[in-house]
Amino acid sequence: MIQDIINLSMVLSMAGINGHIALMSSRGLLTKKNIVLIATTFIAGPAAMISAALTKGPEKERILVALSAGVIATIIVIIAALLGPKLFDALNPNILKLVAGIAIMLVALSILGLKIPSMIPTGVVIIGMIIALIAK
């Protein structure tokens, strides 16, 4: 169950991890009137909804996994909205885009069933942020 929460949280929070929320925040697009659009497309996109629906286990466990992952993803997106613009100023955005794409591909391959250690996408992002900081 914990692994399901981790996997689903990663999918739900991709917008916070890959820089979309930081870009929206720095451009002033995170407003109350855009909240439904943000929630459905960036936090709970179609792939995340399908992943939540296809989680195995009893109904109560699936609900707990989906709720836990949703809370974790929401926290990640809020942190990204608050800290993202500041980080974008300090890091090379071109390198961040490349690293985020690699991390997303790794998570997607993991969801598809490829045996990728769960910390590899996080490690890729951390190493990429270090390289982006040095390159700036």
MIFI-661706 format. One line per 5 residues: number of its first residue (from 1); their letters; for each residue x, y negated, z of N, C-alpha, C, O. Coordinates in steps of 0.05 Angstrom, whole numbers, plus 5000, padded with zeros to 4 digits. Last residue first. Layout:
REM MIFI-661706
NUM = A = X:Y:Z:X:Y:Z:X:Y:Z:X:Y:Z ~ ...
REM end
This chain:
REM MIFI-661706
136 = KAILA = 5483:4442:4721:5472:4414:4722:5495:4395:4727:5490:4371:4728 ~ 5508:4490:4730:5508:4479:4702:5498:4451:4702:5503:4436:4682 ~ 5499:4501:4783:5526:4496:4775:5527:4482:4747:5543:4465:4742 ~ 5443:4509:4781:5454:4488:4798:5483:4481:4789:5490:4457:4789 ~ 5441:4553:4747:5428:4528:4739:5438:4504:4755:5440:4482:4745
131 = IIMGI = 5466:4592:4779:5478:4584:4754:5467:4557:4744:5482:4540:4734 ~ 5427:4593:4820:5455:4586:4826:5469:4577:4801:5483:4556:4801 ~ 5383:4611:4792:5382:4585:4805:5410:4575:4812:5416:4551:4809 ~ 5401:4662:4777:5396:4642:4756:5395:4614:4768:5404:4595:4755 ~ 5403:4687:4826:5428:4683:4811:5424:4662:4790:5442:4645:4786
126 = IVVGT = 5347:4686:4837:5367:4673:4855:5393:4667:4841:5404:4645:4842 ~ 5326:4716:4794:5318:4688:4798:5339:4673:4816:5346:4650:4810 ~ 5351:4765:4803:5355:4751:4778:5348:4722:4781:5363:4705:4771 ~ 5329:4778:4853:5358:4774:4850:5365:4759:4825:5382:4741:4825 ~ 5276:4785:4839:5283:4764:4858:5313:4758:4856:5321:4734:4856
121 = PIMSP = 5281:4830:4804:5271:4804:4794:5278:4781:4813:5285:4759:4803 ~ 5303:4869:4843:5318:4860:4820:5307:4834:4808:5323:4815:4803 ~ 5273:4889:4884:5288:4865:4890:5303:4854:4865:5314:4832:4866 ~ 5251:4938:4866:5233:4915:4871:5248:4889:4875:5237:4867:4871 ~ 5282:4972:4812:5281:4965:4841:5267:4939:4845:5270:4920:4830
116 = IKLGL = 5242:5002:4764:5260:4980:4769:5259:4973:4799:5237:4970:4810 ~ 5219:5048:4726:5230:5048:4753:5251:5026:4755:5275:5030:4749 ~ 5160:5030:4692:5189:5033:4691:5201:5030:4719:5193:5012:4734 ~ 5106:5017:4696:5115:5043:4705:5145:5048:4703:5154:5069:4712 ~ 5086:4967:4687:5080:4987:4667:5091:5015:4674:5084:5035:4661
111 = ISLAV = 5109:4940:4729:5080:4946:4730:5072:4967:4710:5055:4984:4715 ~ 5161:4936:4708:5156:4950:4733:5127:4958:4736:5121:4980:4744 ~ 5152:4903:4664:5162:4930:4660:5157:4948:4685:5151:4971:4682 ~ 5137:4857:4693:5118:4869:4675:5126:4898:4669:5109:4916:4669 ~ 5185:4845:4719:5161:4851:4735:5140:4866:4717:5128:4885:4726
106 = LMIAI = 5218:4835:4675:5224:4857:4694:5200:4865:4710:5195:4889:4714 ~ 5193:4791:4652:5195:4816:4637:5201:4839:4655:5189:4861:4652 ~ 5201:4754:4693:5174:4761:4686:5174:4788:4670:5157:4805:4675 ~ 5257:4749:4692:5244:4759:4716:5215:4769:4710:5206:4789:4720 ~ 5264:4727:4641:5275:4753:4647:5261:4765:4671:5255:4789:4671
101 = GAVLK = 5238:4678:4648:5228:4697:4628:5238:4725:4633:5224:4744:4630 ~ 5271:4655:4687:5243:4661:4694:5231:4681:4674:5217:4699:4682 ~ 5318:4648:4657:5318:4666:4680:5289:4674:4687:5284:4697:4694 ~ 5300:4610:4619:5310:4636:4611:5309:4656:4633:5300:4679:4629 ~ 5286:4567:4653:5266:4579:4636:5274:4607:4627:5258:4626:4627
96 = LINPN = 5335:4555:4678:5313:4565:4694:5291:4579:4677:5280:4599:4685 ~ 5363:4535:4635:5372:4560:4646:5350:4572:4663:5346:4596:4663 ~ 5333:4488:4627:5336:4508:4605:5345:4535:4616:5335:4556:4607 ~ 5339:4458:4675:5313:4471:4668:5315:4491:4646:5300:4511:4646 ~ 5386:4458:4723:5384:4457:4694:5359:4472:4685:5358:4496:4688
91 = LADFL = 5367:4423:4784:5375:4447:4769:5372:4442:4739:5356:4425:4730 ~ 5347:4378:4809:5374:4387:4817:5384:4410:4800:5408:4416:4801 ~ 5296:4370:4789:5315:4348:4786:5344:4358:4791:5363:4347:4780 ~ 5272:4417:4806:5276:4413:4777:5296:4390:4772:5311:4391:4753 ~ 5267:4409:4861:5287:4429:4851:5293:4425:4821:5315:4429:4812
86 = KPGLL = 5227:4371:4861:5253:4364:4873:5275:4383:4863:5297:4375:4857 ~ 5184:4400:4838:5195:4376:4824:5223:4368:4835:5240:4359:4820 ~ 5178:4443:4878:5187:4447:4850:5198:4422:4836:5219:4424:4824 ~ 5156:4434:4927:5185:4433:4925:5195:4434:4896:5218:4426:4890 ~ 5100:4436:4918:5112:4416:4936:5142:4412:4931:5152:4390:4930
81 = AAIIV = 5091:4478:4884:5080:4451:4877:5093:4429:4894:5097:4407:4884 ~ 5115:4520:4911:5126:4512:4885:5116:4484:4877:5131:4468:4866 ~ 5081:4523:4955:5109:4516:4959:5121:4506:4933:5136:4487:4933 ~ 5034:4539:4927:5035:4514:4942:5063:4505:4947:5070:4481:4944 ~ 5051:4589:4907:5044:4568:4888:5044:4540:4902:5052:4521:4891
76 = IITAI = 5059:4617:4955:5081:4613:4937:5076:4590:4917:5093:4573:4912 ~ 5006:4617:4975:5028:4604:4990:5052:4598:4972:5063:4576:4974 ~ 4982:4648:4935:4973:4620:4940:4994:4604:4955:5000:4581:4949 ~ 5007:4697:4942:5011:4682:4917:5003:4653:4920:5016:4635:4909 ~ 4988:4711:4993:5017:4708:4988:5022:4691:4963:5038:4673:4963
71 = VGASL = 4933:4715:4982:4943:4696:5002:4973:4690:4998:4981:4667:4998 ~ 4933:4756:4943:4923:4729:4937:4932:4708:4956:4939:4686:4948 ~ 4953:4799:4972:4968:4789:4949:4959:4761:4942:4976:4744:4935 ~ 4910:4805:5008:4937:4799:5018:4954:4787:4995:4968:4767:5000 ~ 4868:4817:4972:4867:4794:4989:4894:4786:4999:4901:4762:4999
66 = AVLIR = 4887:4865:4948:4880:4842:4932:4880:4816:4948:4890:4795:4940 ~ 4893:4899:4993:4916:4893:4975:4911:4867:4960:4928:4850:4958 ~ 4840:4900:5012:4861:4890:5029:4886:4882:5012:4898:4861:5017 ~ 4816:4926:4968:4807:4899:4976:4829:4885:4993:4835:4862:4989 ~ 4842:4975:4970:4844:4958:4946:4837:4929:4952:4849:4911:4943
61 = EKEPG = 4824:4994:5020:4852:4989:5016:4857:4971:4991:4874:4953:4992 ~ 4769:4999:5010:4778:4981:5031:4808:4974:5027:4816:4951:5031 ~ 4770:5040:4969:4760:5013:4964:4770:4992:4984:4778:4970:4977 ~ 4831:5079:4965:4803:5074:4973:4796:5044:4970:4813:5027:4968 ~ 4872:5077:4904:4867:5080:4933:4838:5075:4939:4822:5069:4922
56 = KTLAA = 4906:5035:4857:4895:5060:4866:4890:5060:4896:4903:5045:4910 ~ 4888:4980:4817:4903:4989:4840:4889:5015:4850:4865:5016:4851 ~ 4860:4956:4776:4871:4983:4771:4887:4994:4795:4899:5016:4792 ~ 4847:4906:4794:4825:4925:4789:4835:4954:4786:4821:4973:4793 ~ 4897:4882:4795:4882:4885:4820:4860:4906:4817:4855:4922:4835
51 = SIMAA = 4909:4882:4740:4926:4897:4759:4911:4902:4785:4913:4924:4796 ~ 4869:4848:4722:4869:4876:4713:4886:4893:4732:4878:4915:4739 ~ 4885:4800:4747:4859:4812:4753:4857:4841:4745:4845:4857:4759 ~ 4935:4793:4724:4933:4798:4752:4907:4810:4760:4905:4828:4777 ~ 4921:4784:4670:4937:4808:4677:4936:4814:4707:4935:4837:4715
46 = PGAIF = 4890:4736:4674:4878:4761:4666:4894:4786:4673:4883:4806:4682 ~ 4911:4701:4735:4907:4704:4706:4896:4731:4699:4892:4748:4717 ~ 4908:4668:4785:4896:4694:4780:4890:4697:4750:4867:4697:4742 ~ 4941:4622:4777:4944:4639:4801:4932:4667:4795:4946:4686:4800 ~ 4931:4602:4725:4958:4603:4735:4961:4621:4759:4981:4635:4762
41 = TTAIL = 4876:4608:4712:4897:4613:4692:4924:4617:4704:4940:4633:4694 ~ 4844:4599:4758:4839:4622:4740:4861:4628:4720:4865:4651:4712 ~ 4868:4555:4784:4863:4580:4798:4859:4603:4779:4870:4625:4784 ~ 4868:4515:4744:4893:4524:4756:4889:4551:4769:4906:4569:4766 ~ 4813:4509:4734:4831:4517:4713:4857:4528:4724:4867:4549:4715
36 = VINKK = 4797:4491:4785:4786:4516:4774:4804:4527:4751:4810:4551:4750 ~ 4826:4443:4791:4831:4465:4809:4820:4491:4798:4833:4512:4802 ~ 4823:4394:4767:4836:4416:4752:4838:4442:4767:4850:4461:4758 ~ 4803:4359:4804:4786:4366:4781:4797:4388:4764:4783:4399:4748 ~ 4846:4354:4840:4823:4369:4848:4805:4376:4824:4793:4397:4825
31 = TLLGR = 4909:4364:4804:4888:4348:4816:4864:4365:4824:4862:4388:4815 ~ 4965:4369:4777:4953:4384:4799:4934:4365:4814:4941:4352:4833 ~ 4990:4336:4741:4967:4351:4732:4954:4368:4754:4933:4379:4749 ~ 5037:4306:4747:5012:4296:4758:4987:4311:4750:4965:4300:4751 ~ 5085:4326:4732:5071:4310:4712:5044:4300:4722:5030:4287:4706
26 = SSMLA = 5101:4357:4774:5118:4334:4768:5105:4316:4747:5112:4292:4745 ~ 5062:4397:4772:5063:4379:4795:5079:4354:4788:5071:4332:4796 ~ 5075:4423:4725:5049:4410:4728:5049:4390:4750:5037:4368:4748 ~ 5126:4442:4739:5123:4423:4717:5096:4409:4719:5095:4384:4715 ~ 5112:4476:4781:5131:4454:4786:5128:4433:4764:5128:4409:4769
21 = IHGNI = 5081:4513:4755:5069:4496:4775:5086:4472:4781:5076:4450:4785 ~ 5120:4537:4721:5096:4524:4710:5084:4504:4730:5077:4482:4723 ~ 5162:4566:4743:5165:4537:4739:5141:4523:4728:5141:4498:4726 ~ 5159:4619:4759:5172:4613:4733:5173:4583:4726:5183:4576:4705 ~ 5134:4620:4809:5161:4629:4807:5174:4619:4781:5198:4612:4781
16 = GAMSL = 5083:4602:4801:5099:4589:4821:5129:4596:4818:5146:4579:4824 ~ 5066:4638:4763:5066:4609:4756:5083:4593:4776:5096:4574:4769 ~ 5068:4687:4791:5086:4681:4769:5088:4652:4762:5110:4642:4756 ~ 5035:4706:4831:5050:4681:4836:5070:4675:4814:5087:4658:4818 ~ 5012:4753:4813:4994:4730:4819:5010:4704:4821:4999:4683:4815
11 = VMSLN = 5057:4786:4809:5042:4779:4785:5025:4754:4790:5024:4736:4773 ~ 5073:4788:4863:5092:4778:4842:5076:4770:4817:5082:4749:4805 ~ 5028:4811:4886:5036:4784:4894:5055:4772:4873:5052:4749:4866 ~ 5030:4862:4863:5008:4845:4856:5014:4816:4864:5007:4797:4849 ~ 5077:4882:4888:5074:4881:4859:5053:4861:4851:5057:4845:4833
6 = IIDQI = 5064:4878:4943:5087:4864:4932:5084:4861:4902:5089:4839:4891 ~ 5019:4911:4946:5016:4883:4954:5039:4867:4942:5035:4845:4931 ~ 5042:4960:4932:5020:4949:4915:5017:4919:4921:5013:4903:4902 ~ 5076:4967:4975:5088:4963:4948:5067:4952:4929:5074:4936:4911 ~ 5039:4975:5015:5057:4952:5016:5069:4946:4989:5070:4923:4980
1 = M = 5016:5024:5000:5000:5000:5000:5018:4975:5000:5011:4955:4986
REM end
